[in-house]
Amino acid sequence: MGTLRILSGMRPTGQLHLGHYTGALESWVQQQNLLTEDGSKVYETCFLIADYHNLTTSLETGEIYRNTLDMLIDWLAAGIDPEKSPVFRQSQIKEHTELFLLFAMLITSSRLERNPTLKEQVRDLNMESLTYGHLGYPVLQAADILLYKGEVVPVGEDQIPHVEITREIARKFNNHYTHPVIGEVFPEPAPIITKFSRLVGLDGKAKMSKSLGNTILLADGPEDVLRKMRTAVTDTAKIRKNDPGHPEACTVFSYHGKFAPPDQLLCIEAGCREGSLGCVDCKKMCAAYISQELEPLIEKRRDYESHIDLVKNILLEGEAKAKVIARNTMQEVRTAMRLGETT
């Protein structure tokens, strides 16, 4: 099949948390470094800083650049290699908006209103009204993916409807317009479900979100991790230390499932069920495992923070690479649509 191109991205909301790490970053790094038996790359990866998407829920732009750098530092610390994977801001590649405009002609508003992910966002954010930009969020996302001819899209289950809209738009464009040389301009990207698409928040009621205050940041040191872990919701039926617990109902045990060594996980589960492991000790143990995982990331983060000009240059170099791909794609689009012909 050859190397497949992946376009993944995040909105620049500043420093990232464990939910971002388990739900996206780990998978991104694995995909970036995955090789076939003959040593060739399985995926060609590109990573988008989706600053336009920020505007769908907030018009505040004063902190976007600072938040962009903070997020990019976390990406780099987690293992994103800019030599293998260009990183770039959506707003600096003007072809995103041009393709978004053209794609907006290929889909009805009623189709967008049926998007279940949109309905969930409106509910979760208690939105009283919907902007045109927010309604068209999946169309801009389609432009993001197809501008770089993304063939596969790593997503959580809640984002599958957006990928289906991207596939519909690609299919409709290809049915209406044909390039005289390459034929169909766009692939129909397939979703890849990430293994750890969600990590429940410390409150045990929702996925991690900084707006909900239930996160552990990738930049948190051991003291901060332990302090936050002490607030984590545990099995409400386990009132006293020696009471038998139910790990499947415990937020902390769900973290153990990700961060504890496999040979220790069974012991932790058994200790919880028989009542020999109290919640306080369980939380301390879990905090230690998380901090052990974060230690190399924090060390790399400090290094990048002390060389911020390097981080800025990585961003500019990635944007230069992205512009080349974007210009080529839009030239193919214009040719297929016969836009700008002079004869």
C-alpha positions as CSV (number, residue, x, y, z in Angstrom):
1,M,0.0,0.0,0.0
2,G,2.9,2.3,0.5
3,T,3.3,5.1,3.1
4,L,0.0,6.6,4.3
5,R,-0.3,10.2,5.2
6,I,-1.8,11.2,8.6
7,L,-3.0,14.6,9.6
8,S,-3.6,15.1,13.3
9,G,-4.1,18.2,15.3
10,M,-5.2,19.9,18.5
11,R,-6.5,23.3,19.5
12,P,-3.9,25.4,21.2
13,T,-5.2,25.6,24.8
14,G,-1.8,25.7,26.5
15,Q,-0.1,23.0,28.5
16,L,-1.4,19.5,27.9
17,H,-2.7,17.0,30.4
18,L,-2.7,13.2,30.8
19,G,-5.8,12.9,28.8
20,H,-4.0,14.5,25.8
21,Y,-1.1,12.2,26.4
22,T,-3.0,8.9,26.5
23,G,-5.6,9.9,24.0
24,A,-3.4,11.3,21.3
25,L,0.3,12.0,21.9
26,E,1.4,8.5,22.6
27,S,-0.4,7.3,19.4
28,W,1.1,10.1,17.4
29,V,4.6,9.3,18.4
30,Q,4.1,5.6,17.7
31,Q,2.6,6.3,14.3
32,Q,5.5,8.7,13.5
33,N,8.1,6.1,14.3
34,L,6.3,3.0,12.9
35,L,8.3,1.1,10.3
36,T,7.6,-1.9,8.1
37,E,9.8,-5.0,8.1
38,D,11.9,-3.5,5.3
39,G,12.5,-0.3,7.3
40,S,10.2,2.0,5.4
41,K,7.8,4.3,7.1
42,V,4.2,3.1,7.6
43,Y,2.9,6.7,8.0
44,E,3.9,10.1,6.9
45,T,2.7,12.3,9.8
46,C,1.8,16.0,9.9
47,F,0.6,17.8,13.0
48,L,-1.7,20.8,13.0
49,I,-2.0,23.5,15.6
50,A,-5.7,24.3,15.0
51,D,-5.8,27.9,16.1
52,Y,-8.8,28.8,13.8
53,H,-10.8,26.1,15.5
54,N,-10.3,27.9,18.8
55,L,-12.6,30.6,17.6
56,T,-15.5,28.3,17.3
57,T,-16.0,28.4,21.1
58,S,-14.0,31.6,22.1
59,L,-13.2,34.8,20.4
60,E,-10.3,35.5,22.8
61,T,-7.0,35.5,20.9
62,G,-4.5,37.3,23.2
63,E,-3.0,34.1,24.5
64,I,-3.1,31.9,21.4
65,Y,0.6,32.3,20.5
66,R,1.8,31.6,24.1
67,N,-0.6,28.7,24.3
68,T,0.7,27.4,20.9
69,L,4.3,27.4,22.2
70,D,3.3,25.7,25.4
71,M,1.4,23.0,23.5
72,L,4.2,22.6,21.0
73,I,6.7,22.1,23.8
74,D,4.6,19.3,25.2
75,W,4.5,17.7,21.8
76,L,8.2,17.9,21.4
77,A,8.8,16.6,25.0
78,A,6.5,13.7,24.3
79,G,8.5,12.6,21.3
80,I,7.2,14.4,18.2
81,D,10.2,14.8,15.9
82,P,9.9,17.8,13.6
83,E,12.4,16.3,11.2
84,K,9.9,13.4,10.6
85,S,6.7,15.3,11.2
86,P,6.2,19.0,10.3
87,V,4.2,21.0,12.9
88,F,2.4,24.1,11.8
89,R,-0.4,26.6,12.6
90,Q,-3.6,26.4,10.7
91,S,-3.8,30.2,10.5
92,Q,-0.5,30.5,8.8
93,I,-1.5,28.3,5.8
94,K,-4.0,30.5,4.0
95,E,-5.1,27.6,1.8
96,H,-7.1,26.1,4.8
97,T,-9.6,28.9,4.5
98,E,-9.8,28.7,0.7
99,L,-10.5,25.0,0.7
100,F,-13.0,25.5,3.6
101,L,-14.9,27.9,1.5
102,L,-15.1,25.6,-1.5
103,F,-16.1,22.6,0.7
104,A,-18.9,24.7,2.3
105,M,-20.6,24.6,-1.1
106,L,-20.7,20.8,-1.0
107,I,-22.6,20.1,2.2
108,T,-26.0,21.3,3.5
109,S,-26.6,23.0,6.8
110,S,-29.2,20.3,7.7
111,R,-26.4,17.6,7.3
112,L,-24.2,19.6,9.7
113,E,-27.0,20.1,12.2
114,R,-27.5,16.3,12.4
115,N,-23.8,15.9,13.5
116,P,-24.1,14.1,16.9
117,T,-20.7,15.5,18.1
118,L,-22.0,19.1,17.5
119,K,-25.1,18.3,19.6
120,E,-22.9,17.0,22.4
121,Q,-20.7,20.2,22.4
122,V,-23.7,22.4,22.5
123,R,-25.1,20.5,25.5
124,D,-21.7,20.2,27.3
125,L,-20.9,23.9,26.9
126,N,-24.4,25.1,27.7
127,M,-24.5,27.1,24.4
128,E,-27.6,29.1,23.9
129,S,-26.8,29.9,20.2
130,L,-24.6,28.5,17.5
131,T,-22.3,30.5,15.3
132,Y,-22.0,29.7,11.6
133,G,-18.3,28.9,12.2
134,H,-19.1,26.4,14.9
135,L,-21.7,24.7,12.7
136,G,-19.1,24.5,10.0
137,Y,-16.4,23.1,12.3
138,P,-16.4,19.7,10.6
139,V,-16.1,21.4,7.1
140,L,-13.0,23.2,8.3
141,Q,-11.7,20.0,9.7
142,A,-12.3,18.3,6.4
143,A,-10.3,21.0,4.7
144,D,-7.5,20.5,7.3
145,I,-7.3,16.8,6.5
146,L,-7.8,16.9,2.8
147,L,-5.5,19.8,2.1
148,Y,-2.7,17.4,3.0
149,K,-4.4,14.5,1.4
150,G,-4.7,12.6,4.7
151,E,-5.5,9.0,4.1
152,V,-6.0,7.9,7.7
153,V,-7.2,10.0,10.7
154,P,-6.5,8.9,14.4
155,V,-9.5,9.9,16.4
156,G,-11.4,9.1,19.5
157,E,-14.8,7.6,19.1
158,D,-16.6,10.9,19.5
159,Q,-14.9,12.3,16.4
160,I,-15.9,9.5,14.0
161,P,-18.9,11.5,12.7
162,H,-16.5,14.3,11.7
163,V,-14.4,11.9,9.7
164,E,-17.5,10.6,8.0
165,I,-18.4,14.2,6.9
166,T,-14.8,14.5,5.6
167,R,-15.3,11.3,3.5
168,E,-18.6,12.6,2.2
169,I,-17.1,15.9,1.1
170,A,-14.1,14.2,-0.6
171,R,-16.5,11.8,-2.4
172,K,-18.8,14.6,-3.6
173,F,-15.9,16.7,-4.8
174,N,-14.4,13.8,-6.7
175,N,-17.8,13.0,-8.2
176,H,-18.2,16.6,-9.5
177,Y,-14.7,17.5,-10.5
178,T,-11.9,15.5,-12.1
179,H,-8.3,16.6,-12.6
180,P,-7.2,16.1,-16.2
181,V,-4.0,14.3,-15.1
182,I,-4.4,12.7,-11.7
183,G,-8.2,12.1,-11.9
184,E,-9.6,12.1,-8.4
185,V,-8.0,14.9,-6.3
186,F,-8.9,13.6,-2.8
187,P,-8.6,10.3,-0.9
188,E,-11.5,9.2,1.4
189,P,-9.7,9.1,4.8
190,A,-10.3,6.2,7.1
191,P,-10.6,6.7,10.9
192,I,-8.2,4.9,13.3
193,I,-9.6,4.6,16.8
194,T,-6.9,5.4,19.4
195,K,-6.6,2.7,22.1
196,F,-6.8,5.2,25.0
197,S,-9.2,7.7,23.5
198,R,-10.4,8.9,26.9
199,L,-8.9,9.1,30.4
200,V,-11.5,10.0,33.0
201,G,-10.9,13.1,35.0
202,L,-9.9,13.2,38.7
203,D,-13.6,13.8,39.6
204,G,-14.5,10.5,37.9
205,K,-17.4,12.2,36.1
206,A,-16.0,13.3,32.8
207,K,-12.9,13.1,30.6
208,M,-10.0,15.3,31.7
209,S,-10.6,19.0,31.0
210,K,-8.8,22.0,32.3
211,S,-12.0,23.9,32.3
212,L,-13.4,21.4,34.7
213,G,-10.3,21.5,36.9
214,N,-9.9,17.7,36.9
215,T,-6.5,17.3,35.2
216,I,-2.9,16.3,35.8
217,L,-0.7,18.3,33.5
218,L,2.3,16.8,31.7
219,A,4.3,19.6,33.3
220,D,3.3,18.7,36.9
221,G,6.1,17.7,39.2
222,P,5.8,14.8,41.8
223,E,4.4,17.1,44.5
224,D,1.7,18.5,42.2
225,V,0.8,15.1,41.0
226,L,0.4,13.7,44.5
227,R,-1.6,16.8,45.6
228,K,-4.0,16.4,42.8
229,M,-4.2,12.6,43.1
230,R,-5.3,13.0,46.7
231,T,-8.5,14.6,45.4
232,A,-9.3,11.8,43.0
233,V,-12.6,10.0,43.4
234,T,-12.4,6.4,44.5
235,D,-14.8,3.5,45.1
236,T,-17.6,5.1,47.1
237,A,-18.5,1.8,48.7
238,K,-15.0,1.5,50.3
239,I,-15.4,3.7,53.3
240,R,-12.7,2.3,55.7
241,K,-9.2,1.1,54.8
242,N,-9.9,-2.6,55.3
243,D,-13.2,-2.6,53.4
244,P,-13.1,-4.7,50.3
245,G,-13.0,-2.5,47.2
246,H,-14.3,-2.6,43.6
247,P,-11.4,-1.5,41.3
248,E,-13.7,-1.4,38.3
249,A,-15.6,1.5,40.0
250,C,-12.5,3.4,41.0
251,T,-11.0,6.4,39.1
252,V,-7.5,5.8,40.6
253,F,-7.5,2.1,39.5
254,S,-8.3,3.2,35.9
255,Y,-5.0,5.3,36.1
256,H,-3.2,2.3,37.5
257,G,-4.4,0.4,34.4
258,K,-2.4,2.8,32.3
259,F,0.6,3.7,34.4
260,A,1.3,0.8,36.8
261,P,3.8,-1.9,35.7
262,P,1.8,-4.9,34.4
263,D,3.3,-7.2,37.1
264,Q,2.1,-4.8,39.8
265,L,-1.4,-4.2,38.4
266,L,-2.7,-7.6,39.6
267,C,-1.3,-7.1,43.1
268,I,-3.0,-3.7,43.3
269,E,-6.3,-5.1,42.1
270,A,-6.1,-8.0,44.6
271,G,-5.1,-5.7,47.5
272,C,-8.1,-3.5,46.7
273,R,-10.6,-6.3,46.5
274,E,-9.4,-8.0,49.7
275,G,-9.1,-4.7,51.6
276,S,-5.4,-4.9,52.4
277,L,-4.7,-1.8,50.2
278,G,-6.2,1.4,51.5
279,C,-7.1,4.3,49.2
280,V,-4.5,6.7,50.6
281,D,-1.7,4.2,49.9
282,C,-3.2,3.4,46.5
283,K,-3.2,7.0,45.5
284,K,0.4,7.5,46.6
285,M,1.5,4.5,44.6
286,C,-0.5,5.8,41.5
287,A,1.0,9.3,41.8
288,A,4.5,7.8,41.9
289,Y,3.9,5.7,38.8
290,I,2.5,8.8,36.9
291,S,5.5,10.9,38.0
292,Q,7.9,8.2,36.9
293,E,6.2,8.4,33.4
294,L,6.3,12.2,33.3
295,E,9.9,12.6,34.5
296,P,11.6,12.4,31.1
297,L,8.9,14.6,29.6
298,I,9.4,17.3,32.2
299,E,13.2,17.2,31.7
300,K,12.8,17.7,28.0
301,R,10.2,20.4,28.6
302,R,12.7,22.4,30.7
303,D,15.3,22.1,28.0
304,Y,12.9,23.4,25.3
305,E,11.7,26.2,27.6
306,S,15.3,27.4,28.0
307,H,15.7,27.3,24.2
308,I,12.4,29.0,23.1
309,D,13.9,30.4,19.9
310,L,14.5,26.8,18.8
311,V,10.8,26.0,19.4
312,K,9.8,29.1,17.4
313,N,12.1,28.1,14.5
314,I,10.7,24.5,14.5
315,L,7.2,26.0,14.1
316,L,8.4,28.3,11.2
317,E,10.2,25.4,9.4
318,G,7.1,23.2,9.8
319,E,4.9,26.0,8.3
320,A,7.3,26.3,5.3
321,K,6.9,22.6,4.6
322,A,3.2,22.7,5.0
323,K,2.8,25.6,2.6
324,V,4.4,23.6,-0.2
325,I,2.0,20.8,0.2
326,A,-1.0,23.1,0.6
327,R,-0.1,25.1,-2.5
328,N,0.2,22.0,-4.6
329,T,-3.1,20.6,-3.4
330,M,-4.9,23.9,-4.1
331,Q,-3.4,24.1,-7.6
332,E,-4.9,20.6,-8.3
333,V,-8.3,21.8,-6.9
334,R,-8.4,24.9,-9.0
335,T,-7.4,22.9,-12.1
336,A,-10.1,20.3,-11.4
337,M,-12.7,23.0,-10.9
338,R,-11.4,25.1,-13.8
339,L,-11.1,28.1,-11.5
340,G,-9.0,30.9,-12.8
341,E,-8.8,29.8,-16.4
342,T,-8.0,32.6,-18.8
343,T,-9.0,30.9,-22.1
